[in-house]
């Protein structure tokens, strides 16, 4: 299993909070999706590095992958759940 898959597998075993990875999540497919997303970001940024700062946008880009494009009120409410 690749490093991304190992990380995902480890995350699945920890206690869950809302919006965390569930134990029945398909790790190989998730690892492939994350790798593809990151490769696409890298390719896009390398061809137009002036378009945005990876360092400044990293959190937003990760949130877009894991949370999708849900309204802020939905994601922020569930993030603050006990």
Secondary structure, DSSP 8 states (H G I E B T S, - for coil): --HHHHHHHHHHTS---TTS--TTS-HHHHHHHHHHHHHHHHHHHHH-GGG--HHHHHHHHHHHHHHTT--HHHHHHHHT--
